[in-house]
Amino acid sequence: MKISNILCVLLSLLFSTVALAQAPVSPPQGHPDRTIKVEPFNIVDNVYYVGQYVQEASYLITGSDGHIIVDTGYDESVPEIADNIRKLGFDPEDVKYIIGTHAHSDHVDGHARMKEMTGATILASGPDVETIETGGKTDFRDGDWRPVKVDRVVEDGEVIRLGDIEITAHYTPGHTRGAMSFTMNAVAEGQNYNLIILGGVRIAARPVFGHPKYPNMAADFSSTFAKLKKMPVDIYLGGHGYWYGLGDKMKRAQAGEGYRAYIDPEGFQKAINGWQQQFVDQVVKEGMELVK
Ligand SMILES: [Zn+2]
């Protein structure tokens, strides 16, 4: 047996210790989750879904001194998101902070128009600032969306405060250099729940090792998966509805389960394991290429 073959086997063994799991799969073109509009609704406590579709998530977190919007979708989505905010009885002009889970067009293209509409402050993680400010031109996979100035950088672990709102930003890079996930305490029927809005953790470009425009990608993914797996999560939300089965959960919530439909710690772990498995498979593939 050649040394390269032994290395291949060792690599496979090393990574086969990760629990096999399926990553969430994006609904195909034409699927109802992509085309049927969602009426805005309360998820739990002060957290509302204001995205146009199940596929295209945006969240409104309301508070005593104004609101925070997480992910603004595409530029053309913004008027509909603003309408959704009004339908819930809130005023878009009371949005004070705009933040994205990560610098890709489907999450931050709408930032510029949302800022024009609300005058809100745009927050971003340090590593995603340049990508947002160049409309993706400096991204490792070459984006093209409306550039906008970032007003304030949010640090890893920072608690973003606005009136009685407190959400914690966690850097979870890999999908983009500055992808973030947000956690907060949600209260329902006198109980506290750990809520997460997960940022992207899927491989966005290959290779994961030695990518010329993002050399730290593999190391970033490794630490992100380790970090996320340790997080206490009760209510699982994320940058796209399909990541957490929003279509089904919405139906269950409407049928009487209410916020309890969104309590899904196992679903969170399963999804993270699935994306980690995809990453590990890619690492093994690239490792095998190296030792050929
Ligand atoms: Zn993305």
Residues whose N, C-alpha, C, O or C-beta is under 5 A from the ligand:
A	BS01	ZN	H104 G200
